[in-house]
């Protein structure tokens, strides 16, 4: 119940209240409570720190979550937590607060776990991260696969995002002479998809 109340508080941007509720939940969850309950608390704390721009603390929470899920053998949730760390690291990289050292290995690990566990959403996101971090044909390949997964699973909220990323990847990395036209065609698809999804 405290976790649900914490999520509601976070949605209202009452972050201090949300952290207090999670602290209360943590008293019974740690150290001997169910792993899935502990994971939920760590994930929620990570999201709150993300919203408050405490990105280092967010990474620390999700790293604890990954270690917990690894011990529990939950590859499916572990893949998603690694993807979250990847997003946080890319944000810090864009802000020039860290270097990209180790990022490709992180994205590859997330992808491997996602494929192994059948977590298609995490696979989609990990491929996007790889495509964004790489250059050349491999970048376009990962972005293309991500877009295909979004279409296959019917992820209408993710499909335009993957198409925008693919357009950018083609424009940056394709050797084709008509890469500008190809990229614009994907942009048009992304816009049409966003409109149909009400975005």
N, C-alpha and C positions, 0 to 999 in steps of 0.2 A: 504493500500500500504506500509506503514512504517513497518508493522509487517512482510510482505513478504520480504521486503528488509533486515530486521533484521535477518530473518531466513537464507537468503542467506549469510549475513555477518558472522553469526555463523558457517555456513558450511565451510566458508573460514578461520575460526578461528580468525576472526576480532572481538573479543569480545567487545572491548571498543566501536567500531562503532555500533555494534548491540545494546548495552545498550543505546547509545545515541538515536538511532532510536526509541527504545521502549519508552524512556522518552518523545520523541516528540509525539508518539501515545498516551501515557498516559495523555497528557494535554487535549485531547478531550474526552478520554474514561472515566476518573475519574473526579468527583465521580458519575456522573449521566448518563453515557453512558450505552449501552446495556451490560447485564451481560456476554454474550458470548464473546464480544470483550474484556472486562476486564479480563475474564478468560484466553483468549489467550495470553494476555500480561503477566500476572502473570506466566503462564506455561512456556512461552519462557524465561522470566527472570530466572525462576528456572533452566531451562536447561543450560543457560549460566553460572550460578553460579556453577552448577554441573561440567561443563567442566573445570572450572577454580579452582576446588577443594575448593570452598567456600561453603561447604556442609551445614553449619548452615544457611547461607543466602538462599540457595536453599530450605531448609525445611521451612524457614519462608515464602518464596514466595508461595510455594505449600499449606502451611497452610492457608494463606490468600485466596488462590484459593478455598480450601475446604469450608471455611466459606462463601465465596461469592456464591458458587454453592448450598450450603445448603439453603441459603436464597432464591435463585432462584428456588429451588425445582428440580434441575437437578441431579438426582441420578446417571444417567449413567456416566456423566463426573466427578462427585464427587468420584465415585469408582476408576476411573483411577488416579485421583489426589492423593487419599489415597495410592494407589499402589506405586506411585512415591515416596511419603514420606517413605514408607516401604523400598524401595531400598536404599534410602539415609541413613536411620537409620541403615540398615544392613552394609552398607559401613563404617559408623562411628564405628559400633560395632567391625567389623573386624580390624579396625585400633586402637581399644581400646581407642577411644575417648569418648564413652558413654557406659552405661550399657543397657541391654536388657529390662529394666523395661518398661512395657506398650506395648511392641511390639506385643505380641500375641493378645491383645485387638484391636490394630490397624489393624492387618491382618484380624481378625474376622469381624471387622466393614467393611473393604473393601470388603470382601467376601460377606457379607450380602447385601450390596448395589449393588454389581455386579449381584448377583442372582436376586434380586428384580427388577432391571432395565433391565435385559437381556443382560448385557455387558459381553459377553463370553470371550473376550480377558482379561479384568480385572479380571474375575473369574479365568481364567487359571493362571494368574500371582499371584493372592492372594493365591491360593492353593499352588503354588510353594513356596511362602514365608512361609506359615504355615508349609509345609512339611520340609522346611529347618530349621525352628526354633524349631520344635517339635522332639519328640523321640518316638520310639515304633511303634505299629500298626497304630496309627493315622497319623504319618508322612508318612508311606508308602501309606496309603489310600488317603491322599491329593495329593501326587505326582502321584499316579496312575490315579486319576480323572483328574489331570492337563494334563497328557499325552493323555488321552482319548478325552478331549476337543480339544487339538491341532489337533488330527487326524480328529475329527468330523468337524471342521471348515476349514480344509485344510490349516492350518498355517504351511507351509513347513519351514519357517525360524525359527519358535518356536519349532517345533516337536523334532529336535535333542537335543535342550536344555532341554526340559522336559524329554527326555529319559536319558540324562546324569545325570540329577538330580535324576531320579528314580533309576538308577543304584547305585548311591551313597547312596541313602536312604535304598535300599535293603541290601547293603553291611554293612551299619552301624546298621540297626535296625531289620532286619529280624531274627527270631529265627531258620529259616530253616537251616538244615545241609549243604544244597547245595547253600547257599546264594551267595557264590563267583561265582559259575557257572551261577546263575540267573543274577547277576549283570553284568558279562561279556557279557551275551547274549544281555542285554539292551545296553551296550556300543557298541557292534557290530551293533545294529540297528541304534544307533545315528550316528556312522561313515558312515554307508550306506546312511542314510538320508541327512547328510551333503554333501556327495559327489554328490548325485542326485540333491541337491539344488544349487550346484556350490560353496559351502562354503569350 
